[in-house]
Amino acid sequence: METRSAQRGQTMVIAAAFMAGMVAIMGLVVDGGFTLFNRRSAQNAADAAALATVNSIARRPEPCNDAALTSAVIADLTTYVQTNLDATATYSWDFIDNTGATVLATSACNLATGVAVTVSHTHGTFFMRVMALASISLSATAQAHVRA
């Protein structure tokens, strides 16, 4: 028959395992929700930037200047990405034609009918740091075209 002293500390081990499990579950709930919120914000930024840049393409002056159009697109992208996310967000973009194929910036005035935007963002975690996950990276993509 086992004595009471042989079972000492058993409750402490079970309590520690339970607390570690609770922190992991809280991390999934809180950090998962925060990640979904940031993913939605990144998608909003990509959508807004794509729509704003397509507006620049639609309003391009005649005669069109490829460098001026590119500068206008970059200004719109920077404004809308930073407004909807923050200054740490990064973006990449391409002029595209009606088929979605990439158009070189040097022929944007003649061939570009839209823009494709990808926004990337990294955010820190709250509880998942305990589980060695200090940050989460995410990205969102959007395309917009000018309708003739």
C-alpha positions in Angstrom: 0.0 0.0 0.0 1.3 3.4 -1.0 1.8 6.0 1.6 0.6 9.6 1.4 4.2 10.9 1.1 4.8 9.0 -2.1 2.0 11.1 -3.8 3.3 14.5 -2.7 3.5 17.0 -5.6 1.2 15.1 -7.9 -1.4 18.0 -7.8 1.3 20.5 -8.6 2.3 18.7 -11.8 -1.3 18.4 -12.9 -2.0 22.0 -12.1 1.1 23.1 -14.1 0.0 21.1 -17.1 -3.5 22.5 -16.8 -2.2 26.1 -16.7 0.0 25.5 -19.7 -3.0 24.1 -21.6 -5.1 27.1 -20.6 -2.4 29.6 -21.8 -2.3 27.7 -25.2 -6.1 27.9 -25.6 -6.1 31.6 -24.6 -3.4 32.2 -27.1 -5.4 30.5 -29.9 -8.5 32.5 -29.0 -7.0 35.9 -28.4 -4.1 35.8 -30.9 -6.3 33.9 -33.5 -8.9 36.6 -33.3 -6.3 39.4 -33.5 -4.8 37.7 -36.6 -8.3 37.5 -38.2 -8.8 41.2 -37.5 -5.4 42.1 -39.0 -6.0 39.8 -42.0 -9.3 41.7 -42.6 -7.5 45.1 -42.2 -4.8 44.0 -44.7 -7.5 42.9 -47.2 -9.3 46.3 -46.7 -5.9 48.1 -47.4 -5.3 46.0 -50.5 -8.9 46.7 -51.8 -8.7 50.4 -51.1 -5.3 50.8 -52.6 -6.3 48.9 -55.8 -9.5 51.0 -56.2 -7.6 54.2 -55.6 -4.9 53.3 -58.1 -7.4 52.3 -60.8 -8.9 55.7 -60.4 -5.5 57.2 -61.2 -5.3 54.9 -64.3 -8.9 56.0 -65.4 -8.0 59.7 -64.9 -4.7 59.6 -66.7 -4.3 62.7 -68.8 -3.8 62.8 -72.6 -1.0 62.6 -73.6 -0.1 60.1 -71.0 3.3 60.0 -69.3 4.3 56.6 -67.9 6.5 58.0 -65.2 3.8 60.4 -63.9 1.2 57.6 -63.9 3.6 55.4 -62.0 4.3 58.2 -59.4 0.5 58.8 -59.0 -0.1 55.0 -58.4 2.8 54.8 -55.8 1.4 57.8 -54.0 -2.1 56.3 -53.9 -0.8 52.9 -52.8 1.3 54.4 -50.0 -1.5 56.6 -48.7 -4.2 53.8 -48.7 -2.0 51.1 -47.3 -0.7 53.2 -44.4 -4.2 54.6 -43.7 -5.8 51.1 -43.4 -2.8 49.4 -41.7 0.3 51.2 -40.5 3.7 52.4 -41.6 5.2 48.9 -41.1 3.0 47.3 -43.8 4.7 46.6 -47.1 3.1 46.3 -50.5 4.0 45.2 -54.0 2.0 46.0 -57.2 1.9 45.6 -60.9 0.1 47.2 -63.7 -2.1 44.6 -65.4 -4.2 44.3 -68.6 -7.7 43.0 -69.1 -6.5 39.4 -68.9 -4.7 39.9 -65.6 -1.2 39.7 -67.3 1.5 42.0 -65.9 2.2 45.1 -68.0 5.6 46.9 -67.8 5.5 50.4 -66.3 7.1 51.7 -69.4 4.0 50.8 -71.5 1.4 51.5 -68.8 -0.2 54.3 -70.6 -1.0 52.2 -73.7 -1.7 48.7 -72.2 -2.6 49.0 -68.5 -6.3 48.7 -67.6 -5.8 47.8 -63.9 -3.5 47.1 -61.0 -2.8 44.1 -58.8 -1.8 44.9 -55.2 -0.3 42.6 -52.5 -0.1 43.9 -49.0 2.0 42.2 -46.3 1.9 42.8 -42.6 3.5 41.3 -39.5 2.0 41.7 -36.1 3.0 40.6 -32.6 1.2 38.1 -30.5 0.0 38.3 -26.9 -0.2 34.8 -25.4 1.5 32.8 -28.1 4.9 34.3 -27.2 4.9 31.8 -24.3 4.7 29.0 -27.0 7.6 30.6 -28.9 5.5 32.4 -31.6 6.3 36.1 -31.2 4.8 37.3 -34.5 2.5 36.3 -37.3 2.9 37.4 -40.9 0.0 37.7 -43.3 -0.8 39.0 -46.7 -3.7 40.0 -48.8 -4.1 40.5 -52.6 -6.5 42.6 -54.7 -7.0 43.4 -58.3 -9.0 46.2 -59.9 -9.7 47.1 -63.5 -11.0 50.1 -65.4 -14.3 49.4 -67.2 -14.6 51.0 -70.6 
